[in-house]
Amino acid sequence: MLLPIALALAMRPTTQTPNPKFPTHEFQLRGDDFLLDGKPFEIISGEMHPARIPVEYWRHRIQMAKAMGCNTIAAYAFGSMRFSGAEMGSM
């Protein structure tokens, strides 16, 4: 159920002006394969529950997931949780 939602969000058209600091990429679904910039792409995912991890540890946890080979992190957004712009901007 979540994969179709994630794909729909990833492939939706955007009207934002590209930021020259960050390269743009093309993500596609072809048959049973994901393609990133036209090349086969395997999603290797981990999961993080921000409500259970103090904010000051988020960056380290994401770095550890990357070091383990993850290229995607799933995160729950609990309805009772609120983030300030400062917390989200520090990521």
PyMOL Python script that loads the backbone (N, CA, C, O; Angstrom):
from pymol import cmd

cmd.read_pdbstr("""\
ATOM      1  N   MET A   1       0.818  -1.199   0.000  1.00  0.00           N
ATOM      2  CA  MET A   1       0.000   0.000   0.000  1.00  0.00           C
ATOM      3  C   MET A   1       0.860   1.259   0.000  1.00  0.00           C
ATOM      4  O   MET A   1       0.554   2.218  -0.710  1.00  0.00           O
ATOM      5  N   LEU A   2       1.939   1.266   0.795  1.00  0.00           N
ATOM      6  CA  LEU A   2       2.773   2.460   0.853  1.00  0.00           C
ATOM      7  C   LEU A   2       3.605   2.663  -0.404  1.00  0.00           C
ATOM      8  O   LEU A   2       3.874   3.801  -0.791  1.00  0.00           O
ATOM      9  N   LEU A   3       4.015   1.574  -1.045  1.00  0.00           N
ATOM     10  CA  LEU A   3       4.840   1.715  -2.244  1.00  0.00           C
ATOM     11  C   LEU A   3       4.123   2.491  -3.344  1.00  0.00           C
ATOM     12  O   LEU A   3       4.731   3.388  -3.929  1.00  0.00           O
ATOM     13  N   PRO A   4       2.852   2.191  -3.658  1.00  0.00           N
ATOM     14  CA  PRO A   4       2.183   2.997  -4.693  1.00  0.00           C
ATOM     15  C   PRO A   4       2.097   4.470  -4.325  1.00  0.00           C
ATOM     16  O   PRO A   4       2.215   5.337  -5.192  1.00  0.00           O
ATOM     17  N   ILE A   5       1.893   4.756  -3.049  1.00  0.00           N
ATOM     18  CA  ILE A   5       1.820   6.153  -2.618  1.00  0.00           C
ATOM     19  C   ILE A   5       3.188   6.819  -2.790  1.00  0.00           C
ATOM     20  O   ILE A   5       3.278   7.946  -3.277  1.00  0.00           O
ATOM     21  N   ALA A   6       4.241   6.120  -2.391  1.00  0.00           N
ATOM     22  CA  ALA A   6       5.589   6.671  -2.527  1.00  0.00           C
ATOM     23  C   ALA A   6       5.938   6.906  -3.993  1.00  0.00           C
ATOM     24  O   ALA A   6       6.535   7.924  -4.343  1.00  0.00           O
ATOM     25  N   LEU A   7       5.566   5.968  -4.833  1.00  0.00           N
ATOM     26  CA  LEU A   7       5.845   6.127  -6.266  1.00  0.00           C
ATOM     27  C   LEU A   7       5.073   7.302  -6.851  1.00  0.00           C
ATOM     28  O   LEU A   7       5.612   8.075  -7.642  1.00  0.00           O
ATOM     29  N   ALA A   8       3.820   7.431  -6.460  1.00  0.00           N
ATOM     30  CA  ALA A   8       3.013   8.542  -6.972  1.00  0.00           C
ATOM     31  C   ALA A   8       3.618   9.873  -6.556  1.00  0.00           C
ATOM     32  O   ALA A   8       3.668  10.806  -7.357  1.00  0.00           O
ATOM     33  N   LEU A   9       4.073   9.972  -5.323  1.00  0.00           N
ATOM     34  CA  LEU A   9       4.699  11.212  -4.867  1.00  0.00           C
ATOM     35  C   LEU A   9       6.026  11.466  -5.571  1.00  0.00           C
ATOM     36  O   LEU A   9       6.335  12.602  -5.930  1.00  0.00           O
ATOM     37  N   ALA A  10       6.809  10.411  -5.767  1.00  0.00           N
ATOM     38  CA  ALA A  10       8.117  10.569  -6.404  1.00  0.00           C
ATOM     39  C   ALA A  10       8.000  10.953  -7.868  1.00  0.00           C
ATOM     40  O   ALA A  10       8.866  11.649  -8.398  1.00  0.00           O
ATOM     41  N   MET A  11       6.939  10.507  -8.526  1.00  0.00           N
ATOM     42  CA  MET A  11       6.831  10.731  -9.969  1.00  0.00           C
ATOM     43  C   MET A  11       5.874  11.861 -10.327  1.00  0.00           C
ATOM     44  O   MET A  11       5.635  12.106 -11.510  1.00  0.00           O
ATOM     45  N   ARG A  12       5.318  12.558  -9.331  1.00  0.00           N
ATOM     46  CA  ARG A  12       4.395  13.642  -9.641  1.00  0.00           C
ATOM     47  C   ARG A  12       5.147  14.793 -10.288  1.00  0.00           C
ATOM     48  O   ARG A  12       6.309  15.038  -9.965  1.00  0.00           O
ATOM     49  N   PRO A  13       4.493  15.496 -11.197  1.00  0.00           N
ATOM     50  CA  PRO A  13       5.163  16.636 -11.821  1.00  0.00           C
ATOM     51  C   PRO A  13       5.382  17.751 -10.798  1.00  0.00           C
ATOM     52  O   PRO A  13       4.563  17.956  -9.903  1.00  0.00           O
ATOM     53  N   THR A  14       6.465  18.445 -10.939  1.00  0.00           N
ATOM     54  CA  THR A  14       6.764  19.534 -10.020  1.00  0.00           C
ATOM     55  C   THR A  14       6.866  20.846 -10.788  1.00  0.00           C
ATOM     56  O   THR A  14       7.277  20.873 -11.948  1.00  0.00           O
ATOM     57  N   THR A  15       6.488  21.918 -10.128  1.00  0.00           N
ATOM     58  CA  THR A  15       6.573  23.232 -10.767  1.00  0.00           C
ATOM     59  C   THR A  15       7.657  24.077 -10.118  1.00  0.00           C
ATOM     60  O   THR A  15       7.803  25.259 -10.432  1.00  0.00           O
ATOM     61  N   GLN A  16       8.419  23.471  -9.210  1.00  0.00           N
ATOM     62  CA  GLN A  16       9.475  24.219  -8.538  1.00  0.00           C
ATOM     63  C   GLN A  16      10.660  24.454  -9.472  1.00  0.00           C
ATOM     64  O   GLN A  16      10.971  23.631 -10.333  1.00  0.00           O
ATOM     65  N   THR A  17      11.301  25.585  -9.279  1.00  0.00           N
ATOM     66  CA  THR A  17      12.503  25.894 -10.032  1.00  0.00           C
ATOM     67  C   THR A  17      13.648  25.039  -9.487  1.00  0.00           C
ATOM     68  O   THR A  17      13.853  24.998  -8.274  1.00  0.00           O
ATOM     69  N   PRO A  18      14.399  24.353 -10.362  1.00  0.00           N
ATOM     70  CA  PRO A  18      15.504  23.527  -9.878  1.00  0.00           C
ATOM     71  C   PRO A  18      16.528  24.356  -9.114  1.00  0.00           C
ATOM     72  O   PRO A  18      16.830  25.492  -9.480  1.00  0.00           O
ATOM     73  N   ASN A  19      17.050  23.772  -8.057  1.00  0.00           N
ATOM     74  CA  ASN A  19      18.096  24.413  -7.265  1.00  0.00           C
ATOM     75  C   ASN A  19      19.442  23.962  -7.825  1.00  0.00           C
ATOM     76  O   ASN A  19      19.720  22.763  -7.851  1.00  0.00           O
ATOM     77  N   PRO A  20      20.282  24.892  -8.273  1.00  0.00           N
ATOM     78  CA  PRO A  20      21.563  24.496  -8.878  1.00  0.00           C
ATOM     79  C   PRO A  20      22.489  23.754  -7.913  1.00  0.00           C
ATOM     80  O   PRO A  20      23.408  23.064  -8.357  1.00  0.00           O
ATOM     81  N   LYS A  21      22.263  23.885  -6.585  1.00  0.00           N
ATOM     82  CA  LYS A  21      23.102  23.193  -5.613  1.00  0.00           C
ATOM     83  C   LYS A  21      22.817  21.694  -5.575  1.00  0.00           C
ATOM     84  O   LYS A  21      23.667  20.907  -5.157  1.00  0.00           O
ATOM     85  N   PHE A  22      21.625  21.304  -6.009  1.00  0.00           N
ATOM     86  CA  PHE A  22      21.224  19.905  -5.932  1.00  0.00           C
ATOM     87  C   PHE A  22      20.863  19.393  -7.321  1.00  0.00           C
ATOM     88  O   PHE A  22      20.015  19.984  -7.989  1.00  0.00           O
ATOM     89  N   PRO A  23      21.488  18.305  -7.770  1.00  0.00           N
ATOM     90  CA  PRO A  23      21.164  17.778  -9.096  1.00  0.00           C
ATOM     91  C   PRO A  23      19.747  17.215  -9.120  1.00  0.00           C
ATOM     92  O   PRO A  23      19.234  16.739  -8.107  1.00  0.00           O
ATOM     93  N   THR A  24      19.133  17.278 -10.279  1.00  0.00           N
ATOM     94  CA  THR A  24      17.805  16.677 -10.429  1.00  0.00           C
ATOM     95  C   THR A  24      17.974  15.279 -11.002  1.00  0.00           C
ATOM     96  O   THR A  24      18.925  15.007 -11.734  1.00  0.00           O
ATOM     97  N   HIS A  25      17.050  14.403 -10.665  1.00  0.00           N
ATOM     98  CA  HIS A  25      17.093  13.021 -11.122  1.00  0.00           C
ATOM     99  C   HIS A  25      15.739  12.626 -11.666  1.00  0.00           C
ATOM    100  O   HIS A  25      14.719  13.231 -11.334  1.00  0.00           O
ATOM    101  N   GLU A  26      15.739  11.612 -12.499  1.00  0.00           N
ATOM    102  CA  GLU A  26      14.490  11.083 -13.045  1.00  0.00           C
ATOM    103  C   GLU A  26      14.292   9.676 -12.494  1.00  0.00           C
ATOM    104  O   GLU A  26      15.145   8.807 -12.673  1.00  0.00           O
ATOM    105  N   PHE A  27      13.165   9.457 -11.825  1.00  0.00           N
ATOM    106  CA  PHE A  27      12.832   8.164 -11.236  1.00  0.00           C
ATOM    107  C   PHE A  27      11.675   7.576 -12.034  1.00  0.00           C
ATOM    108  O   PHE A  27      10.653   8.233 -12.228  1.00  0.00           O
ATOM    109  N   GLN A  28      11.835   6.336 -12.499  1.00  0.00           N
ATOM    110  CA  GLN A  28      10.809   5.700 -13.333  1.00  0.00           C
ATOM    111  C   GLN A  28      10.529   4.284 -12.853  1.00  0.00           C
ATOM    112  O   GLN A  28      11.345   3.660 -12.175  1.00  0.00           O
ATOM    113  N   LEU A  29       9.376   3.807 -13.217  1.00  0.00           N
ATOM    114  CA  LEU A  29       9.010   2.410 -13.032  1.00  0.00           C
ATOM    115  C   LEU A  29       8.809   1.824 -14.418  1.00  0.00           C
ATOM    116  O   LEU A  29       7.951   2.281 -15.174  1.00  0.00           O
ATOM    117  N   ARG A  30       9.605   0.805 -14.754  1.00  0.00           N
ATOM    118  CA  ARG A  30       9.490   0.152 -16.063  1.00  0.00           C
ATOM    119  C   ARG A  30       9.318  -1.341 -15.812  1.00  0.00           C
ATOM    120  O   ARG A  30      10.242  -2.022 -15.369  1.00  0.00           O
ATOM    121  N   GLY A  31       8.123  -1.833 -16.104  1.00  0.00           N
ATOM    122  CA  GLY A  31       7.829  -3.232 -15.818  1.00  0.00           C
ATOM    123  C   GLY A  31       7.900  -3.468 -14.331  1.00  0.00           C
ATOM    124  O   GLY A  31       7.156  -2.851 -13.569  1.00  0.00           O
ATOM    125  N   ASP A  32       8.782  -4.351 -13.904  1.00  0.00           N
ATOM    126  CA  ASP A  32       8.979  -4.635 -12.479  1.00  0.00           C
ATOM    127  C   ASP A  32      10.224  -3.964 -11.928  1.00  0.00           C
ATOM    128  O   ASP A  32      10.639  -4.271 -10.810  1.00  0.00           O
ATOM    129  N   ASP A  33      10.832  -3.057 -12.683  1.00  0.00           N
ATOM    130  CA  ASP A  33      12.099  -2.455 -12.282  1.00  0.00           C
ATOM    131  C   ASP A  33      11.960  -0.970 -12.014  1.00  0.00           C
ATOM    132  O   ASP A  33      11.193  -0.270 -12.675  1.00  0.00           O
ATOM    133  N   PHE A  34      12.718  -0.501 -11.031  1.00  0.00           N
ATOM    134  CA  PHE A  34      12.863   0.930 -10.802  1.00  0.00           C
ATOM    135  C   PHE A  34      14.075   1.394 -11.588  1.00  0.00           C
ATOM    136  O   PHE A  34      15.079   0.688 -11.675  1.00  0.00           O
ATOM    137  N   LEU A  35      13.973   2.585 -12.160  1.00  0.00           N
ATOM    138  CA  LEU A  35      15.102   3.183 -12.873  1.00  0.00           C
ATOM    139  C   LEU A  35      15.372   4.558 -12.276  1.00  0.00           C
ATOM    140  O   LEU A  35      14.443   5.328 -12.036  1.00  0.00           O
ATOM    141  N   LEU A  36      16.616   4.858 -12.043  1.00  0.00           N
ATOM    142  CA  LEU A  36      17.037   6.181 -11.607  1.00  0.00           C
ATOM    143  C   LEU A  36      17.966   6.712 -12.680  1.00  0.00           C
ATOM    144  O   LEU A  36      19.038   6.156 -12.924  1.00  0.00           O
ATOM    145  N   ASP A  37      17.550   7.779 -13.309  1.00  0.00           N
ATOM    146  CA  ASP A  37      18.293   8.359 -14.431  1.00  0.00           C
ATOM    147  C   ASP A  37      18.538   7.321 -15.527  1.00  0.00           C
ATOM    148  O   ASP A  37      19.596   7.303 -16.156  1.00  0.00           O
ATOM    149  N   GLY A  38      17.543   6.456 -15.746  1.00  0.00           N
ATOM    150  CA  GLY A  38      17.615   5.464 -16.814  1.00  0.00           C
ATOM    151  C   GLY A  38      18.375   4.196 -16.468  1.00  0.00           C
ATOM    152  O   GLY A  38      18.460   3.290 -17.296  1.00  0.00           O
ATOM    153  N   LYS A  39      18.931   4.109 -15.260  1.00  0.00           N
ATOM    154  CA  LYS A  39      19.710   2.931 -14.861  1.00  0.00           C
ATOM    155  C   LYS A  39      18.945   2.152 -13.794  1.00  0.00           C
ATOM    156  O   LYS A  39      18.237   2.755 -12.988  1.00  0.00           O
ATOM    157  N   PRO A  40      19.072   0.815 -13.772  1.00  0.00           N
ATOM    158  CA  PRO A  40      18.381   0.025 -12.745  1.00  0.00           C
ATOM    159  C   PRO A  40      18.750   0.510 -11.340  1.00  0.00           C
ATOM    160  O   PRO A  40      19.907   0.818 -11.055  1.00  0.00           O
ATOM    161  N   PHE A  41      17.746   0.567 -10.479  1.00  0.00           N
ATOM    162  CA  PHE A  41      17.924   1.081  -9.125  1.00  0.00           C
ATOM    163  C   PHE A  41      17.228   0.149  -8.145  1.00  0.00           C
ATOM    164  O   PHE A  41      16.043  -0.149  -8.299  1.00  0.00           O
ATOM    165  N   GLU A  42      17.965  -0.311  -7.135  1.00  0.00           N
ATOM    166  CA  GLU A  42      17.404  -1.171  -6.104  1.00  0.00           C
ATOM    167  C   GLU A  42      17.215  -0.354  -4.831  1.00  0.00           C
ATOM    168  O   GLU A  42      18.161   0.248  -4.321  1.00  0.00           O
ATOM    169  N   ILE A  43      15.992  -0.340  -4.326  1.00  0.00           N
ATOM    170  CA  ILE A  43      15.714   0.375  -3.088  1.00  0.00           C
ATOM    171  C   ILE A  43      16.153  -0.499  -1.922  1.00  0.00           C
ATOM    172  O   ILE A  43      15.660  -1.613  -1.749  1.00  0.00           O
ATOM    173  N   ILE A  44      17.079   0.013  -1.126  1.00  0.00           N
ATOM    174  CA  ILE A  44      17.551  -0.674   0.076  1.00  0.00           C
ATOM    175  C   ILE A  44      17.152   0.229   1.238  1.00  0.00           C
ATOM    176  O   ILE A  44      17.742   1.287   1.458  1.00  0.00           O
ATOM    177  N   SER A  45      16.134  -0.216   1.977  1.00  0.00           N
ATOM    178  CA  SER A  45      15.492   0.668   2.934  1.00  0.00           C
ATOM    179  C   SER A  45      15.700   0.255   4.381  1.00  0.00           C
ATOM    180  O   SER A  45      15.810  -0.927   4.706  1.00  0.00           O
ATOM    181  N   GLY A  46      15.751   1.256   5.229  1.00  0.00           N
ATOM    182  CA  GLY A  46      15.712   1.090   6.668  1.00  0.00           C
ATOM    183  C   GLY A  46      14.535   1.903   7.168  1.00  0.00           C
ATOM    184  O   GLY A  46      13.851   2.560   6.384  1.00  0.00           O
ATOM    185  N   GLU A  47      14.298   1.862   8.456  1.00  0.00           N
ATOM    186  CA  GLU A  47      13.169   2.589   9.015  1.00  0.00           C
ATOM    187  C   GLU A  47      13.599   3.325  10.276  1.00  0.00           C
ATOM    188  O   GLU A  47      14.386   2.811  11.071  1.00  0.00           O
ATOM    189  N   MET A  48      13.078   4.527  10.448  1.00  0.00           N
ATOM    190  CA  MET A  48      13.408   5.343  11.600  1.00  0.00           C
ATOM    191  C   MET A  48      12.115   5.885  12.191  1.00  0.00           C
ATOM    192  O   MET A  48      11.240   6.345  11.458  1.00  0.00           O
ATOM    193  N   HIS A  49      11.992   5.835  13.499  1.00  0.00           N
ATOM    194  CA  HIS A  49      10.813   6.368  14.186  1.00  0.00           C
ATOM    195  C   HIS A  49      11.237   7.627  14.937  1.00  0.00           C
ATOM    196  O   HIS A  49      11.707   7.539  16.071  1.00  0.00           O
ATOM    197  N   PRO A  50      11.078   8.800  14.318  1.00  0.00           N
ATOM    198  CA  PRO A  50      11.550  10.037  14.942  1.00  0.00           C
ATOM    199  C   PRO A  50      10.979  10.292  16.332  1.00  0.00           C
ATOM    200  O   PRO A  50      11.643  10.915  17.160  1.00  0.00           O
ATOM    201  N   ALA A  51       9.765   9.825  16.604  1.00  0.00           N
ATOM    202  CA  ALA A  51       9.168  10.051  17.924  1.00  0.00           C
ATOM    203  C   ALA A  51       9.907   9.287  19.012  1.00  0.00           C
ATOM    204  O   ALA A  51       9.799   9.626  20.191  1.00  0.00           O
ATOM    205  N   ARG A  52      10.645   8.273  18.631  1.00  0.00           N
ATOM    206  CA  ARG A  52      11.338   7.435  19.608  1.00  0.00           C
ATOM    207  C   ARG A  52      12.836   7.746  19.704  1.00  0.00           C
ATOM    208  O   ARG A  52      13.558   7.133  20.490  1.00  0.00           O
ATOM    209  N   ILE A  53      13.287   8.705  18.897  1.00  0.00           N
ATOM    210  CA  ILE A  53      14.714   9.046  18.868  1.00  0.00           C
ATOM    211  C   ILE A  53      14.859  10.542  19.142  1.00  0.00           C
ATOM    212  O   ILE A  53      14.225  11.346  18.459  1.00  0.00           O
ATOM    213  N   PRO A  54      15.665  10.934  20.110  1.00  0.00           N
ATOM    214  CA  PRO A  54      15.868  12.370  20.347  1.00  0.00           C
ATOM    215  C   PRO A  54      16.415  13.054  19.086  1.00  0.00           C
ATOM    216  O   PRO A  54      17.230  12.489  18.357  1.00  0.00           O
ATOM    217  N   VAL A  55      15.950  14.268  18.854  1.00  0.00           N
ATOM    218  CA  VAL A  55      16.316  15.020  17.644  1.00  0.00           C
ATOM    219  C   VAL A  55      17.829  15.076  17.451  1.00  0.00           C
ATOM    220  O   VAL A  55      18.311  14.975  16.323  1.00  0.00           O
ATOM    221  N   GLU A  56      18.573  15.236  18.527  1.00  0.00           N
ATOM    222  CA  GLU A  56      20.031  15.381  18.384  1.00  0.00           C
ATOM    223  C   GLU A  56      20.703  14.118  17.848  1.00  0.00           C
ATOM    224  O   GLU A  56      21.868  14.168  17.451  1.00  0.00           O
ATOM    225  N   TYR A  57      19.995  12.987  17.827  1.00  0.00           N
ATOM    226  CA  TYR A  57      20.563  11.740  17.295  1.00  0.00           C
ATOM    227  C   TYR A  57      20.128  11.439  15.863  1.00  0.00           C
ATOM    228  O   TYR A  57      20.645  10.498  15.260  1.00  0.00           O
ATOM    229  N   TRP A  58      19.206  12.196  15.306  1.00  0.00           N
ATOM    230  CA  TRP A  58      18.674  11.892  13.977  1.00  0.00           C
ATOM    231  C   TRP A  58      19.768  11.813  12.921  1.00  0.00           C
ATOM    232  O   TRP A  58      19.852  10.836  12.176  1.00  0.00           O
ATOM    233  N   ARG A  59      20.607  12.846  12.860  1.00  0.00           N
ATOM    234  CA  ARG A  59      21.648  12.890  11.825  1.00  0.00           C
ATOM    235  C   ARG A  59      22.553  11.652  11.920  1.00  0.00           C
ATOM    236  O   ARG A  59      22.875  11.035  10.905  1.00  0.00           O
ATOM    237  N   HIS A  60      22.960  11.296  13.147  1.00  0.00           N
ATOM    238  CA  HIS A  60      23.829  10.138  13.328  1.00  0.00           C
ATOM    239  C   HIS A  60      23.141   8.852  12.873  1.00  0.00           C
ATOM    240  O   HIS A  60      23.768   8.013  12.226  1.00  0.00           O
ATOM    241  N   ARG A  61      21.862   8.691  13.203  1.00  0.00           N
ATOM    242  CA  ARG A  61      21.125   7.492  12.794  1.00  0.00           C
ATOM    243  C   ARG A  61      21.024   7.394  11.274  1.00  0.00           C
ATOM    244  O   ARG A  61      21.152   6.309  10.707  1.00  0.00           O
ATOM    245  N   ILE A  62      20.797   8.522  10.622  1.00  0.00           N
ATOM    246  CA  ILE A  62      20.722   8.532   9.158  1.00  0.00           C
ATOM    247  C   ILE A  62      22.091   8.191   8.570  1.00  0.00           C
ATOM    248  O   ILE A  62      22.177   7.445   7.594  1.00  0.00           O
ATOM    249  N   GLN A  63      23.155   8.728   9.152  1.00  0.00           N
ATOM    250  CA  GLN A  63      24.510   8.415   8.684  1.00  0.00           C
ATOM    251  C   GLN A  63      24.820   6.926   8.859  1.00  0.00           C
ATOM    252  O   GLN A  63      25.451   6.318   7.995  1.00  0.00           O
ATOM    253  N   MET A  64      24.380   6.341   9.971  1.00  0.00           N
ATOM    254  CA  MET A  64      24.606   4.907  10.198  1.00  0.00           C
ATOM    255  C   MET A  64      23.849   4.072   9.169  1.00  0.00           C
ATOM    256  O   MET A  64      24.379   3.085   8.660  1.00  0.00           O
ATOM    257  N   ALA A  65      22.618   4.461   8.861  1.00  0.00           N
ATOM    258  CA  ALA A  65      21.845   3.728   7.857  1.00  0.00           C
ATOM    259  C   ALA A  65      22.537   3.795   6.499  1.00  0.00           C
ATOM    260  O   ALA A  65      22.604   2.799   5.778  1.00  0.00           O
ATOM    261  N   LYS A  66      23.047   4.963   6.159  1.00  0.00           N
ATOM    262  CA  LYS A  66      23.774   5.120   4.893  1.00  0.00           C
ATOM    263  C   LYS A  66      25.031   4.249   4.880  1.00  0.00           C
ATOM    264  O   LYS A  66      25.350   3.630   3.865  1.00  0.00           O
ATOM    265  N   ALA A  67      25.738   4.203   6.002  1.00  0.00           N
ATOM    266  CA  ALA A  67      26.948   3.383   6.092  1.00  0.00           C
ATOM    267  C   ALA A  67      26.634   1.891   5.942  1.00  0.00           C
ATOM    268  O   ALA A  67      27.479   1.119   5.486  1.00  0.00           O
ATOM    269  N   MET A  68      25.424   1.489   6.324  1.00  0.00           N
ATOM    270  CA  MET A  68      25.009   0.080   6.175  1.00  0.00           C
ATOM    271  C   MET A  68      24.527  -0.228   4.759  1.00  0.00           C
ATOM    272  O   MET A  68      24.186  -1.372   4.458  1.00  0.00           O
ATOM    273  N   GLY A  69      24.496   0.783   3.887  1.00  0.00           N
ATOM    274  CA  GLY A  69      24.094   0.549   2.510  1.00  0.00           C
ATOM    275  C   GLY A  69      22.680   0.973   2.174  1.00  0.00           C
ATOM    276  O   GLY A  69      22.227   0.768   1.048  1.00  0.00           O
ATOM    277  N   CYS A  70      21.969   1.564   3.130  1.00  0.00           N
ATOM    278  CA  CYS A  70      20.599   2.016   2.841  1.00  0.00           C
ATOM    279  C   CYS A  70      20.636   3.251   1.947  1.00  0.00           C
ATOM    280  O   CYS A  70      21.468   4.140   2.130  1.00  0.00           O
ATOM    281  N   ASN A  71      19.732   3.292   0.988  1.00  0.00           N
ATOM    282  CA  ASN A  71      19.595   4.485   0.155  1.00  0.00           C
ATOM    283  C   ASN A  71      18.211   5.105   0.314  1.00  0.00           C
ATOM    284  O   ASN A  71      17.879   6.079  -0.363  1.00  0.00           O
ATOM    285  N   THR A  72      17.409   4.542   1.206  1.00  0.00           N
ATOM    286  CA  THR A  72      16.058   5.016   1.473  1.00  0.00           C
ATOM    287  C   THR A  72      15.770   4.807   2.950  1.00  0.00           C
ATOM    288  O   THR A  72      16.161   3.792   3.527  1.00  0.00           O
ATOM    289  N   ILE A  73      15.085   5.768   3.561  1.00  0.00           N
ATOM    290  CA  ILE A  73      14.664   5.615   4.952  1.00  0.00           C
ATOM    291  C   ILE A  73      13.174   5.899   5.028  1.00  0.00           C
ATOM    292  O   ILE A  73      12.702   6.958   4.615  1.00  0.00           O
ATOM    293  N   ALA A  74      12.446   4.932   5.564  1.00  0.00           N
ATOM    294  CA  ALA A  74      11.017   5.114   5.822  1.00  0.00           C
ATOM    295  C   ALA A  74      10.891   5.673   7.231  1.00  0.00           C
ATOM    296  O   ALA A  74      11.609   5.254   8.139  1.00  0.00           O
ATOM    297  N   ALA A  75       9.979   6.617   7.410  1.00  0.00           N
ATOM    298  CA  ALA A  75       9.788   7.208   8.728  1.00  0.00           C
ATOM    299  C   ALA A  75       8.298   7.417   8.974  1.00  0.00           C
ATOM    300  O   ALA A  75       7.568   7.896   8.106  1.00  0.00           O
ATOM    301  N   TYR A  76       7.871   7.054  10.157  1.00  0.00           N
ATOM    302  CA  TYR A  76       6.491   7.301  10.549  1.00  0.00           C
ATOM    303  C   TYR A  76       6.352   8.746  10.978  1.00  0.00           C
ATOM    304  O   TYR A  76       7.248   9.308  11.607  1.00  0.00           O
ATOM    305  N   ALA A  77       5.234   9.337  10.637  1.00  0.00           N
ATOM    306  CA  ALA A  77       4.894  10.664  11.137  1.00  0.00           C
ATOM    307  C   ALA A  77       3.659  10.474  12.012  1.00  0.00           C
ATOM    308  O   ALA A  77       2.530  10.475  11.522  1.00  0.00           O
ATOM    309  N   PHE A  78       3.887  10.313  13.301  1.00  0.00           N
ATOM    310  CA  PHE A  78       2.790  10.104  14.232  1.00  0.00           C
ATOM    311  C   PHE A  78       1.930  11.362  14.281  1.00  0.00           C
ATOM    312  O   PHE A  78       2.448  12.478  14.302  1.00  0.00           O
ATOM    313  N   GLY A  79       0.625  11.172  14.299  1.00  0.00           N
ATOM    314  CA  GLY A  79      -0.292  12.306  14.299  1.00  0.00           C
ATOM    315  C   GLY A  79      -0.122  13.221  15.491  1.00  0.00           C
ATOM    316  O   GLY A  79      -0.418  14.412  15.402  1.00  0.00           O
ATOM    317  N   SER A  80       0.344  12.692  16.593  1.00  0.00           N
ATOM    318  CA  SER A  80       0.505  13.501  17.798  1.00  0.00           C
ATOM    319  C   SER A  80       1.833  14.258  17.827  1.00  0.00           C
ATOM    320  O   SER A  80       2.087  15.033  18.749  1.00  0.00           O
ATOM    321  N   MET A  81       2.680  14.034  16.818  1.00  0.00           N
ATOM    322  CA  MET A  81       4.003  14.659  16.783  1.00  0.00           C
ATOM    323  C   MET A  81       3.973  15.971  16.022  1.00  0.00           C
ATOM    324  O   MET A  81       3.275  16.100  15.017  1.00  0.00           O
ATOM    325  N   ARG A  82       4.717  16.921  16.495  1.00  0.00           N
ATOM    326  CA  ARG A  82       4.865  18.195  15.790  1.00  0.00           C
ATOM    327  C   ARG A  82       6.361  18.531  15.748  1.00  0.00           C
ATOM    328  O   ARG A  82       7.074  18.368  16.738  1.00  0.00           O
ATOM    329  N   PHE A  83       6.823  19.005  14.575  1.00  0.00           N
ATOM    330  CA  PHE A  83       8.211  19.415  14.425  1.00  0.00           C
ATOM    331  C   PHE A  83       8.252  20.913  14.195  1.00  0.00           C
ATOM    332  O   PHE A  83       7.391  21.474  13.517  1.00  0.00           O
ATOM    333  N   SER A  84       9.237  21.538  14.753  1.00  0.00           N
ATOM    334  CA  SER A  84       9.410  22.963  14.474  1.00  0.00           C
ATOM    335  C   SER A  84      10.243  23.091  13.192  1.00  0.00           C
ATOM    336  O   SER A  84      10.926  22.150  12.788  1.00  0.00           O
ATOM    337  N   GLY A  85      10.178  24.230  12.582  1.00  0.00           N
ATOM    338  CA  GLY A  85      10.975  24.470  11.378  1.00  0.00           C
ATOM    339  C   GLY A  85      12.459  24.340  11.657  1.00  0.00           C
ATOM    340  O   GLY A  85      13.223  23.922  10.787  1.00  0.00           O
ATOM    341  N   ALA A  86      12.879  24.700  12.883  1.00  0.00           N
ATOM    342  CA  ALA A  86      14.299  24.613  13.246  1.00  0.00           C
ATOM    343  C   ALA A  86      14.761  23.167  13.248  1.00  0.00           C
ATOM    344  O   ALA A  86      15.858  22.871  12.775  1.00  0.00           O
ATOM    345  N   GLU A  87      13.924  22.239  13.783  1.00  0.00           N
ATOM    346  CA  GLU A  87      14.302  20.834  13.806  1.00  0.00           C
ATOM    347  C   GLU A  87      14.409  20.283  12.402  1.00  0.00           C
ATOM    348  O   GLU A  87      15.380  19.593  12.088  1.00  0.00           O
ATOM    349  N   MET A  88      13.452  20.563  11.559  1.00  0.00           N
ATOM    350  CA  MET A  88      13.460  20.028  10.205  1.00  0.00           C
ATOM    351  C   MET A  88      14.540  20.687   9.357  1.00  0.00           C
ATOM    352  O   MET A  88      15.118  20.038   8.486  1.00  0.00           O
ATOM    353  N   GLY A  89      14.817  21.947   9.595  1.00  0.00           N
ATOM    354  CA  GLY A  89      15.839  22.647   8.820  1.00  0.00           C
ATOM    355  C   GLY A  89      17.248  22.179   9.140  1.00  0.00           C
ATOM    356  O   GLY A  89      18.159  22.354   8.330  1.00  0.00           O
ATOM    357  N   SER A  90      17.438  21.583  10.315  1.00  0.00           N
ATOM    358  CA  SER A  90      18.773  21.142  10.699  1.00  0.00           C
ATOM    359  C   SER A  90      19.158  19.841  10.026  1.00  0.00           C
ATOM    360  O   SER A  90      20.316  19.434  10.108  1.00  0.00           O
ATOM    361  N   MET A  91      18.220  19.172   9.359  1.00  0.00           N
ATOM    362  CA  MET A  91      18.504  17.916   8.689  1.00  0.00           C
ATOM    363  C   MET A  91      19.117  18.236   7.355  1.00  0.00           C
ATOM    364  O   MET A  91      19.449  17.327   6.594  1.00  0.00           O
TER     365      MET A  91
END
""", "prot")
cmd.dss("prot")
cmd.show_as("cartoon", "prot")
cmd.util.cbc("prot")
cmd.orient("prot")
